[in-house]
Amino acid sequence: MHVVSVRRTIPVLVLAFAALTACDKDTEGASGAPSTASSTALSPSSASSAGPAASDGDVSSASRGRAGAQNAGSNSDSGRGSDPQRCASAHLRVSAENTDTAAGTTHFQLVFQNTGDTTCTLTGFPGVSFRGRDGAQIGNAADRDTDTGPTTVTLVPNGHAAADAEAPDGRSGYSDAQCRPKSVSFLGVFPPGSRGQIDVPWKTAECSSSAIHGLKVGPVHPIR
């Protein structure tokens, strides 16, 4: 009877041991899942992915800095618009001065005065011609005297510049038929680069023939 009892006990023990083994495996699986999640959250790959994000932010800041510098450069370039602009006829007074007549030629200067309240510039040759009382042109417009090259002259408010000019003294050796003299009331002067005419008194008789080129003018220069 004792032998039979032992044989019956052995299968029961085997079943109990199998059950305990299964429980241990379940316990290991359950404890393994949290361990895996924790390693993922603290893994080096996650830390490295955070690094580039911060780096991208730094690059964006640098880009914004460069863009700001470019805008500042553009603003400084546009500041060039504050440089002196060409003197307009509306802000100039012109007079004929330093007149000297010799050997049939009258030498004089056209003096330009800046009557505006801002600085401006003049560059090149003025346009000059004789005008009658009615404003009509008499004879040819002045030829350019290119012995001296043009330069830019800066005129502060009330500043002055001049252009050297010469004109025939009356008929200047021409016969009446050649000269065809007419009474001149003023010189029509166009400042360099301007279409606005300024009238300068000039009371003489000058040749109206298109064959005569006695009126000449040089470029504007500082008062010497």
C-alpha positions in Angstrom: 0.0 0.0 0.0 2.9 2.4 0.7 4.3 1.8 -2.7 1.1 2.7 -4.4 0.9 5.9 -2.5 4.3 7.0 -3.6 3.6 6.4 -7.2 0.4 8.4 -7.0 2.3 11.4 -5.4 5.0 11.6 -8.1 2.6 12.8 -10.9 1.1 15.4 -8.6 4.5 16.8 -7.8 5.4 16.9 -11.5 2.3 18.9 -12.3 2.9 21.3 -9.4 6.5 21.9 -10.6 5.2 22.6 -14.2 2.7 25.1 -12.9 5.4 26.9 -10.9 7.7 27.1 -13.9 4.9 28.7 -16.1 4.3 31.3 -13.4 8.0 32.2 -13.3 8.0 32.7 -17.1 4.9 35.0 -17.0 6.6 37.0 -14.3 9.7 37.5 -16.3 7.7 38.6 -19.4 5.8 41.2 -17.4 8.9 42.6 -15.7 10.7 42.7 -19.1 8.3 45.1 -20.8 8.8 48.1 -18.4 12.5 47.5 -18.6 12.5 47.9 -22.4 10.3 51.1 -22.3 12.7 52.7 -19.8 15.8 52.0 -21.9 14.1 53.5 -24.9 13.3 56.8 -23.1 16.9 57.1 -21.9 18.6 55.7 -25.0 21.5 57.5 -26.6 19.5 57.7 -29.9 16.9 59.8 -28.2 19.5 62.1 -26.7 21.2 62.5 -30.1 17.9 63.4 -31.8 17.4 66.2 -29.2 20.9 67.5 -30.1 20.2 68.4 -33.8 17.0 70.1 -32.8 18.9 72.5 -30.6 21.5 72.9 -33.4 18.8 73.8 -35.9 17.6 76.5 -33.6 21.1 77.9 -33.4 21.3 77.9 -37.3 18.0 79.7 -37.5 19.3 82.4 -35.2 22.4 82.8 -37.2 20.4 83.0 -40.4 18.2 85.7 -38.9 21.4 87.5 -37.9 22.8 87.4 -41.4 19.4 88.6 -42.8 19.5 91.5 -40.5 23.0 92.4 -41.6 21.9 92.3 -45.2 18.9 94.6 -44.5 21.2 97.0 -42.8 23.4 96.9 -45.8 20.5 97.7 -48.0 19.5 100.5 -45.8 23.0 101.9 -46.0 22.9 101.7 -49.7 19.6 103.4 -49.9 21.1 106.1 -47.7 23.1 107.1 -50.7 19.9 108.8 -51.8 20.8 111.4 -49.2 23.8 112.4 -51.2 23.5 115.9 -52.8 21.3 115.9 -55.9 21.7 118.0 -59.0 20.9 121.7 -58.6 17.5 122.5 -60.1 16.9 125.7 -62.0 14.3 126.7 -59.4 17.0 126.9 -56.8 19.6 128.7 -58.8 20.4 132.3 -59.5 22.6 133.0 -62.6 24.4 136.3 -63.4 27.0 137.4 -66.0 30.0 138.8 -64.2 33.7 139.6 -64.7 33.1 140.9 -68.1 36.2 141.9 -70.2 36.1 142.9 -73.9 39.2 142.9 -76.0 40.0 142.2 -79.7 36.4 141.9 -80.7 35.5 139.3 -78.1 33.8 139.7 -74.7 35.0 137.3 -72.0 32.7 136.8 -69.0 31.6 134.3 -66.4 28.2 132.8 -65.7 28.0 132.6 -62.0 25.6 130.1 -60.4 24.4 130.6 -56.9 22.5 128.0 -54.9 19.5 129.8 -53.5 18.0 126.6 -52.0 18.3 125.4 -48.4 20.0 122.1 -49.2 23.4 121.2 -50.8 23.3 120.3 -54.5 25.8 119.6 -57.3 26.5 120.9 -60.8 28.4 118.8 -63.4 29.2 119.7 -67.0 28.3 122.4 -69.5 25.4 124.8 -69.2 23.3 125.5 -72.3 23.6 129.2 -73.4 22.0 131.2 -76.2 21.1 134.8 -77.1 17.4 135.7 -76.7 15.3 138.5 -78.0 12.6 140.4 -76.0 10.1 137.9 -77.2 12.2 135.0 -75.9 13.1 133.8 -79.4 16.7 132.5 -79.9 19.0 134.7 -81.9 21.9 133.0 -83.8 23.5 129.7 -82.7 23.5 128.4 -79.2 26.9 128.4 -77.5 29.5 125.9 -78.6 31.3 123.9 -75.9 34.8 124.8 -75.0 36.3 121.4 -74.3 39.8 122.5 -73.4 38.9 121.8 -69.8 37.0 118.6 -68.8 33.9 118.7 -66.6 34.0 118.1 -62.9 31.3 117.9 -60.2 31.0 121.0 -58.1 29.1 120.9 -54.8 27.2 124.0 -53.8 26.2 124.5 -50.2 23.3 126.9 -49.6 24.3 130.3 -50.9 27.4 128.7 -52.5 28.7 129.8 -55.9 30.2 128.2 -59.0 31.1 129.6 -62.4 31.4 128.7 -66.1 33.7 130.7 -68.4 32.1 132.0 -71.6 32.8 134.4 -74.5 30.7 136.2 -77.0 31.4 138.3 -80.1 31.6 142.0 -79.4 28.8 143.2 -81.6 29.6 142.4 -85.2 33.1 141.5 -84.2 34.6 142.3 -87.6 31.7 140.9 -89.7 29.8 143.1 -92.2 26.1 143.8 -91.6 25.3 141.4 -94.4 27.3 138.7 -92.8 26.3 139.4 -89.2 22.7 140.4 -89.6 22.7 142.0 -86.1 19.7 141.8 -83.8 19.0 143.3 -80.4 19.5 140.8 -77.6 17.6 141.2 -74.3 19.0 138.3 -72.3 21.0 135.1 -72.3 18.9 132.0 -72.0 20.9 129.7 -69.6 20.1 126.1 -68.9 22.1 124.8 -65.9 23.9 121.5 -66.5 21.4 118.6 -66.8 18.4 120.9 -66.4 15.6 121.8 -68.8 14.6 124.9 -66.8 15.8 128.1 -68.5 17.1 131.0 -66.4 17.2 134.5 -68.0 20.3 136.6 -67.6 20.2 140.3 -68.7 22.4 140.9 -71.8 21.7 144.2 -73.6 23.7 144.2 -76.8 23.4 143.7 -80.5 24.6 140.2 -81.6 24.9 138.4 -85.0 21.9 136.3 -85.9 23.5 134.5 -88.9 23.6 130.7 -88.5 27.1 130.9 -90.2 28.6 132.5 -87.2 29.6 130.6 -84.0 31.0 133.2 -81.7 29.3 132.2 -78.5 31.2 129.7 -76.4 31.0 128.3 -72.9 33.1 126.0 -70.7 32.1 123.5 -67.9 31.0 124.7 -64.5 33.9 124.9 -62.0 34.5 126.2 -58.5 35.0 129.9 -58.1 38.7 130.5 -58.4 
